[in-house]
Amino acid sequence: MDIVQDYRGGMAKQLRNLRFSKKLKQKTVAQGIGINQARLSEFENNKADLSFDDIERVAQFLGVSMNITFNGIDPTITSITS
């Protein structure tokens, strides 16, 4: 595995864990951001990429900062306070 794939896998895991913590189904999130469930599933399983815009929409849909997605912050955190 290369570094990009490792990073993508970590990001996918973060988003999947956030989705689980909010008890949301893939289909619900996929419909909410305008992609199909298969594409979200492939991303969560580190088999495909999502565009930056799609990742941003997932984070917004889940109500989290992009920092959580990209900086490897504990995926159980669902909001950031200053």
N, CA and C atoms as a LAMMPS dump frame, in Angstrom:
ITEM: TIMESTEP
0
ITEM: NUMBER OF ATOMS
246
ITEM: BOX BOUNDS ff ff ff
-5.0000000000000000e+02 5.0000000000000000e+02
-5.0000000000000000e+02 5.0000000000000000e+02
-5.0000000000000000e+02 5.0000000000000000e+02
ITEM: ATOMS id mol type element x y z
1 1 1 N 0.84 -1.179 0
2 1 2 C 0 0 0
3 1 3 C 0.886 1.244 0
4 2 1 N 0.53 2.238 -0.795
5 2 2 C 1.315 3.466 -0.798
6 2 3 C 0.745 4.471 0.197
7 3 1 N 1.459 5.565 0.38
8 3 2 C 1.076 6.553 1.388
9 3 3 C -0.273 7.201 1.086
10 4 1 N -0.574 7.418 -0.189
11 4 2 C -1.859 8.016 -0.56
12 4 3 C -2.998 7.072 -0.199
13 5 1 N -2.826 5.804 -0.495
14 5 2 C -3.859 4.826 -0.169
15 5 3 C -4.022 4.697 1.342
16 6 1 N -2.924 4.745 2.096
17 6 2 C -3.006 4.707 3.555
18 6 3 C -3.78 5.902 4.087
19 7 1 N -3.476 7.08 3.545
20 7 2 C -4.15 8.302 3.984
21 7 3 C -5.631 8.243 3.64
22 8 1 N -5.934 7.817 2.407
23 8 2 C -7.332 7.697 1.986
24 8 3 C -8.07 6.721 2.883
25 9 1 N -7.415 5.609 3.213
26 9 2 C -8.039 4.615 4.074
27 9 3 C -8.325 5.163 5.456
28 10 1 N -7.411 5.965 5.995
29 10 2 C -7.63 6.574 7.304
30 10 3 C -8.785 7.556 7.284
31 11 1 N -8.862 8.335 6.217
32 11 2 C -9.945 9.294 6.07
33 11 3 C -11.28 8.567 5.923
34 12 1 N -11.287 7.514 5.136
35 12 2 C -12.507 6.731 4.952
36 12 3 C -12.956 6.131 6.281
37 13 1 N -11.997 5.634 7.053
38 13 2 C -12.325 5.047 8.358
39 13 3 C -12.908 6.108 9.293
40 14 1 N -12.331 7.313 9.271
41 14 2 C -12.845 8.404 10.096
42 14 3 C -14.314 8.685 9.751
43 15 1 N -14.587 8.829 8.464
44 15 2 C -15.954 9.139 8.049
45 15 3 C -16.91 7.99 8.36
46 16 1 N -16.467 6.75 8.158
47 16 2 C -17.311 5.594 8.473
48 16 3 C -17.624 5.557 9.972
49 17 1 N -16.607 5.78 10.812
50 17 2 C -16.818 5.77 12.252
51 17 3 C -17.771 6.877 12.687
52 18 1 N -17.647 8.052 12.074
53 18 2 C -18.578 9.139 12.373
54 18 3 C -20.003 8.759 11.971
55 19 1 N -20.128 8.143 10.8
56 19 2 C -21.454 7.715 10.344
57 19 3 C -22.046 6.707 11.32
58 20 1 N -21.233 5.741 11.749
59 20 2 C -21.692 4.747 12.723
60 20 3 C -22.107 5.415 14.03
61 21 1 N -21.307 6.371 14.498
62 21 2 C -21.597 7.022 15.776
63 21 3 C -22.922 7.777 15.741
64 22 1 N -23.314 8.205 14.543
65 22 2 C -24.581 8.911 14.381
66 22 3 C -25.718 7.968 13.972
67 23 1 N -25.389 6.669 13.907
68 23 2 C -26.366 5.626 13.567
69 23 3 C -27.059 5.902 12.227
70 24 1 N -26.237 6.319 11.251
71 24 2 C -26.759 6.578 9.911
72 24 3 C -26.35 5.46 8.963
73 25 1 N -27.242 5.111 8.061
74 25 2 C -26.943 4.108 7.045
75 25 3 C -26.219 4.771 5.873
76 26 1 N -25.432 3.963 5.169
77 26 2 C -24.738 4.479 3.981
78 26 3 C -25.719 5.108 3.009
79 27 1 N -26.837 4.451 2.81
80 27 2 C -27.82 4.936 1.846
81 27 3 C -28.303 6.339 2.226
82 28 1 N -28.529 6.571 3.503
83 28 2 C -28.988 7.873 3.972
84 28 3 C -27.955 8.957 3.677
85 29 1 N -26.698 8.666 3.996
86 29 2 C -25.631 9.637 3.762
87 29 3 C -25.434 9.853 2.265
88 30 1 N -25.386 8.771 1.513
89 30 2 C -25.179 8.877 0.068
90 30 3 C -26.278 9.72 -0.579
91 31 1 N -27.523 9.452 -0.226
92 31 2 C -28.62 10.242 -0.78
93 31 3 C -28.518 11.699 -0.346
94 32 1 N -28.097 11.919 0.889
95 32 2 C -27.988 13.274 1.418
96 32 3 C -26.923 14.116 0.734
97 33 1 N -25.906 13.463 0.175
98 33 2 C -24.851 14.226 -0.498
99 33 3 C -24.885 14.088 -2.01
100 34 1 N -25.824 13.279 -2.519
101 34 2 C -26.021 13.194 -3.963
102 34 3 C -25.127 12.215 -4.701
103 35 1 N -24.703 11.134 -4.026
104 35 2 C -23.963 10.074 -4.711
105 35 3 C -24.69 8.763 -4.451
106 36 1 N -24.295 7.703 -5.175
107 36 2 C -24.971 6.438 -4.922
108 36 3 C -24.289 5.682 -3.781
109 37 1 N -25.039 4.781 -3.175
110 37 2 C -24.557 4.042 -2.016
111 37 3 C -23.327 3.209 -2.348
112 38 1 N -23.287 2.627 -3.533
113 38 2 C -22.146 1.79 -3.916
114 38 3 C -20.85 2.599 -3.904
115 39 1 N -20.909 3.823 -4.374
116 39 2 C -19.714 4.666 -4.398
117 39 3 C -19.234 4.977 -2.984
118 40 1 N -20.163 5.302 -2.082
119 40 2 C -19.791 5.571 -0.692
120 40 3 C -19.221 4.313 -0.045
121 41 1 N -19.823 3.178 -0.319
122 41 2 C -19.327 1.911 0.223
123 41 3 C -17.905 1.62 -0.243
124 42 1 N -17.651 1.82 -1.524
125 42 2 C -16.305 1.59 -2.063
126 42 3 C -15.291 2.517 -1.4
127 43 1 N -15.671 3.763 -1.153
128 43 2 C -14.774 4.695 -0.478
129 43 3 C -14.512 4.238 0.957
130 44 1 N -15.578 3.907 1.678
131 44 2 C -15.417 3.481 3.072
132 44 3 C -14.566 2.221 3.187
133 45 1 N -14.559 1.4 2.157
134 45 2 C -13.775 0.168 2.163
135 45 3 C -12.437 0.322 1.45
136 46 1 N -12.042 1.569 1.215
137 46 2 C -10.743 1.904 0.627
138 46 3 C -10.539 1.273 -0.754
139 47 1 N -11.624 1.199 -1.523
140 47 2 C -11.549 0.634 -2.868
141 47 3 C -11.724 1.687 -3.954
142 48 1 N -12.085 2.907 -3.561
143 48 2 C -12.295 3.977 -4.538
144 48 3 C -12.101 5.319 -3.851
145 49 1 N -11.874 6.326 -4.661
146 49 2 C -11.727 7.689 -4.152
147 49 3 C -13.048 8.432 -4.227
148 50 1 N -13.169 9.449 -3.39
149 50 2 C -14.223 10.44 -3.535
150 50 3 C -13.524 11.757 -3.829
151 51 1 N -14.209 12.624 -4.532
152 51 2 C -13.633 13.947 -4.786
153 51 3 C -13.584 14.732 -3.478
154 52 1 N -12.759 15.76 -3.456
155 52 2 C -12.697 16.625 -2.284
156 52 3 C -14.078 17.184 -1.983
157 53 1 N -14.804 17.584 -3.021
158 53 2 C -16.152 18.136 -2.825
159 53 3 C -17.079 17.118 -2.177
160 54 1 N -17.004 15.849 -2.612
161 54 2 C -17.833 14.803 -2.01
162 54 3 C -17.467 14.595 -0.541
163 55 1 N -16.175 14.581 -0.239
164 55 2 C -15.735 14.407 1.146
165 55 3 C -16.219 15.578 2.002
166 56 1 N -16.131 16.768 1.437
167 56 2 C -16.618 17.955 2.155
168 56 3 C -18.118 17.847 2.42
169 57 1 N -18.88 17.374 1.43
170 57 2 C -20.33 17.211 1.613
171 57 3 C -20.641 16.156 2.672
172 58 1 N -19.856 15.074 2.708
173 58 2 C -20.055 14.052 3.748
174 58 3 C -19.823 14.673 5.119
175 59 1 N -18.729 15.402 5.272
176 59 2 C -18.428 16.038 6.563
177 59 3 C -19.549 16.998 6.967
178 60 1 N -20.014 17.798 6.024
179 60 2 C -21.109 18.73 6.321
180 60 3 C -22.372 17.973 6.695
181 61 1 N -22.675 16.909 5.954
182 61 2 C -23.866 16.115 6.237
183 61 3 C -23.797 15.531 7.645
184 62 1 N -22.595 15.092 8.045
185 62 2 C -22.409 14.516 9.382
186 62 3 C -22.27 15.588 10.456
187 63 1 N -22.173 16.844 10.027
188 63 2 C -22.105 17.949 10.976
189 63 3 C -20.764 18.088 11.671
190 64 1 N -19.679 17.772 10.942
191 64 2 C -18.348 17.858 11.528
192 64 3 C -17.451 18.76 10.694
193 65 1 N -16.389 19.203 11.323
194 65 2 C -15.386 20.019 10.65
195 65 3 C -14.544 19.15 9.731
196 66 1 N -14.033 19.735 8.676
197 66 2 C -13.111 19.009 7.803
198 66 3 C -11.84 18.634 8.56
199 67 1 N -11.51 19.348 9.64
200 67 2 C -10.341 19.005 10.45
201 67 3 C -10.437 17.585 10.98
202 68 1 N -11.616 17.175 11.37
203 68 2 C -11.8 15.816 11.872
204 68 3 C -11.493 14.812 10.772
205 69 1 N -11.908 15.12 9.566
206 69 2 C -11.698 14.222 8.44
207 69 3 C -10.233 14.121 8.046
208 70 1 N -9.54 15.255 7.989
209 70 2 C -8.188 15.264 7.452
210 70 3 C -7.073 15.191 8.483
211 71 1 N -7.344 15.534 9.714
212 71 2 C -6.281 15.592 10.701
213 71 3 C -6.23 14.398 11.639
214 72 1 N -7.058 13.407 11.439
215 72 2 C -6.981 12.201 12.243
216 72 3 C -7.41 12.384 13.681
217 73 1 N -8.285 13.346 13.932
218 73 2 C -8.812 13.54 15.271
219 73 3 C -9.723 12.37 15.603
220 74 1 N -9.83 12.046 16.862
221 74 2 C -10.656 10.932 17.341
222 74 3 C -12.02 10.958 16.643
223 75 1 N -12.392 9.881 15.953
224 75 2 C -13.643 9.87 15.19
225 75 3 C -14.892 9.873 16.05
226 76 1 N -14.762 9.713 17.351
227 76 2 C -15.949 9.767 18.214
228 76 3 C -16.338 11.197 18.524
229 77 1 N -15.449 12.162 18.209
230 77 2 C -15.764 13.571 18.415
231 77 3 C -16.694 14.007 17.292
232 78 1 N -17.8 14.602 17.642
233 78 2 C -18.765 14.983 16.619
234 78 3 C -18.859 16.493 16.417
235 79 1 N -18.142 17.272 17.206
236 79 2 C -18.106 18.706 16.978
237 79 3 C -16.827 19.27 17.576
238 80 1 N -16.497 20.458 17.142
239 80 2 C -15.295 21.115 17.634
240 80 3 C -15.717 22.444 18.252
241 81 1 N -15.215 22.705 19.454
242 81 2 C -15.477 23.986 20.083
243 81 3 C -14.168 24.746 20.201
244 82 1 N -14.251 26.056 20.124
245 82 2 C -13.023 26.856 20.203
246 82 3 C -12.617 27.056 21.64
